[in-house]
């Protein structure tokens, strides 16, 4: 899976947002409000856009390296819910 467009993640006074950048701004005109975990997922997906994307297990494994206090199941559940939201917005492709 990978993002349909490149999203820039910004932290402005403690509020984390993501917006489409460059030519991709024509594809997505909105703004996403993110928590820290969501921002990490978007950043990982952005990095994998240049390649063939990333698999769900690899995405969860990457998040596990940062969120060591959370179980794999907790990370997988949050990640799945967040990816569904990206999919509904048309921001995620397989």
KEKE-3310 file (N, C-alpha, C; in steps of 0.2 Angstrom, whole numbers, plus 5000, padded with zeros to 4 digits):
npx = (5004:5002:5003:4991:4995:5008:5010:5013:5019:5016:5020:5012:5012:5009:4999:4996:4997:4993:4995:4993:5006:5015:5012:5003:4994:4983:4976:4971:4963:4961:4964:4973:4970:4981:4987:5001:5005:4998:5004:5017:5013:5009:5021:5030:5023:5024:5038:5039:5032:5040:5045:5039:5029:5022:5020:5007:5011:5025:5024:5018:5028:5038:5033:5033:5046:5047:5036:5038:5032:5019:5009:5010:4998:4990:4996:4994:4980:4976:4983:4977:4964:4967:4972:4960:4953:4961:4960:4946:4946:4952:4965:4974:4981:4983)
npy = (4994:5012:5030:5040:5052:5064:5069:5083:5084:5093:5102:5113:5124:5113:5107:5094:5093:5088:5091:5090:5091:5101:5096:5086:5093:5096:5085:5082:5093:5095:5096:5086:5082:5076:5064:5060:5047:5045:5054:5048:5037:5042:5048:5037:5031:5041:5040:5027:5029:5032:5020:5003:5005:4999:4985:4980:4972:4976:4990:4990:4984:4993:5004:4998:4999:5012:5013:5005:5003:4999:4985:4973:4970:4981:4991:4987:4987:5001:5006:5000:5005:5019:5018:5014:5026:5034:5028:5030:5043:5043:5043:5033:5020:5004)
npz = (5000:4998:4999:4990:4986:4990:5006:5017:5033:5047:5062:5071:5083:5092:5086:5075:5058:5041:5024:5006:4994:4982:4965:4969:4977:4969:4969:4982:4992:5005:5023:5035:5052:5064:5076:5086:5082:5070:5062:5062:5054:5042:5038:5037:5026:5016:5014:5009:4997:4986:4982:4981:4989:5005:5015:5026:5038:5038:5040:5053:5060:5059:5066:5079:5083:5088:5097:5109:5121:5118:5113:5100:5095:5099:5092:5079:5078:5080:5068:5058:5059:5057:5043:5037:5037:5030:5018:5015:5013:5001:5000:5001:4992:4984)
capx = (5000:5005:4999:4990:4998:5013:5008:5018:5017:5018:5018:5011:5010:5007:4994:5000:4992:4996:4992:4996:5011:5017:5007:4998:4989:4977:4972:4968:4963:4960:4970:4971:4973:4984:4990:5008:5005:4995:5009:5022:5011:5010:5028:5032:5020:5027:5045:5038:5029:5045:5047:5033:5024:5024:5015:5004:5016:5031:5022:5017:5035:5042:5030:5035:5052:5046:5031:5039:5027:5013:5009:5010:4991:4987:4998:4990:4973:4976:4986:4971:4959:4969:4972:4953:4951:4965:4956:4939:4948:4955:4973:4978:4981:4986)
capy = (5000:5018:5036:5042:5059:5066:5074:5086:5084:5099:5103:5120:5125:5107:5104:5091:5092:5085:5093:5088:5096:5101:5094:5082:5097:5096:5078:5082:5100:5096:5095:5081:5083:5070:5063:5058:5040:5046:5058:5043:5032:5046:5049:5031:5030:5045:5037:5021:5031:5032:5013:5000:5005:4995:4980:4981:4970:4980:4996:4989:4982:5000:5008:4995:5001:5018:5013:4999:5001:4996:4978:4973:4970:4988:4995:4985:4990:5008:5007:4997:5010:5025:5017:5014:5033:5037:5025:5033:5050:5043:5045:5027:5015:4997)
capz = (5000:4998:4998:4983:4985:4995:5011:5021:5040:5050:5069:5072:5090:5095:5082:5069:5052:5035:5018:5000:4992:4975:4960:4972:4980:4965:4971:4989:4994:5012:5028:5040:5059:5066:5082:5084:5079:5064:5059:5060:5049:5036:5036:5034:5020:5012:5012:5005:4990:4981:4981:4979:4995:5011:5018:5033:5043:5039:5043:5060:5063:5059:5072:5085:5085:5091:5102:5112:5127:5116:5110:5092:5093:5100:5086:5073:5078:5078:5062:5053:5059:5053:5036:5034:5037:5024:5012:5014:5010:4994:5001:5001:4986:4985)
cpx = (5004:5000:4997:4993:5003:5010:5013:5015:5020:5016:5018:5008:5007:5001:4997:4995:4996:4992:4996:5000:5012:5011:5001:4992:4982:4973:4968:4969:4962:4966:4968:4974:4975:4987:4997:5009:5003:5001:5015:5020:5011:5017:5031:5029:5023:5034:5044:5035:5034:5047:5040:5028:5027:5019:5013:5009:5022:5029:5021:5024:5039:5039:5032:5041:5052:5041:5032:5035:5020:5014:5008:5002:4988:4990:4995:4983:4972:4978:4980:4966:4961:4970:4965:4951:4955:4962:4950:4940:4951:4962:4977:4976:4985:4992)
cpy = (5006:5024:5037:5049:5060:5071:5076:5086:5089:5099:5110:5121:5119:5104:5101:5090:5090:5088:5091:5093:5096:5099:5090:5086:5098:5090:5079:5089:5101:5096:5090:5083:5076:5070:5061:5051:5041:5049:5053:5039:5036:5047:5043:5029:5034:5042:5031:5023:5030:5025:5009:5000:5001:4991:4982:4978:4974:4987:4995:4988:4989:5004:5005:4997:5008:5017:5006:4998:4999:4989:4979:4973:4977:4992:4993:4987:4997:5009:5005:5003:5017:5024:5017:5022:5036:5034:5028:5040:5050:5044:5039:5022:5009:4996)
cpz = (5000:4997:4991:4981:4991:5000:5016:5028:5043:5057:5070:5079:5093:5092:5076:5064:5046:5029:5012:4998:4985:4970:4963:4976:4976:4966:4977:4991:5002:5017:5033:5047:5061:5073:5081:5080:5072:5059:5057:5055:5042:5034:5034:5027:5014:5009:5008:4998:4985:4979:4979:4985:5001:5013:5025:5038:5044:5042:5051:5063:5064:5065:5078:5087:5089:5097:5106:5118:5125:5113:5103:5091:5094:5094:5080:5072:5076:5071:5057:5053:5056:5046:5033:5033:5030:5017:5010:5011:5003:4994:5001:4995:4988:4980)
residu = (UNK:UNK:UNK:UNK:UNK:UNK:UNK:UNK:UNK:UNK:UNK:UNK:UNK:UNK:UNK:UNK:UNK:UNK:UNK:UNK:UNK:UNK:UNK:UNK:UNK:UNK:UNK:UNK:UNK:UNK:UNK:UNK:UNK:UNK:UNK:UNK:UNK:UNK:UNK:UNK:UNK:UNK:UNK:UNK:UNK:UNK:UNK:UNK:UNK:UNK:UNK:UNK:UNK:UNK:UNK:UNK:UNK:UNK:UNK:UNK:UNK:UNK:UNK:UNK:UNK:UNK:UNK:UNK:UNK:UNK:UNK:UNK:UNK:UNK:UNK:UNK:UNK:UNK:UNK:UNK:UNK:UNK:UNK:UNK:UNK:UNK:UNK:UNK:UNK:UNK:UNK:UNK:UNK:UNK)
# end
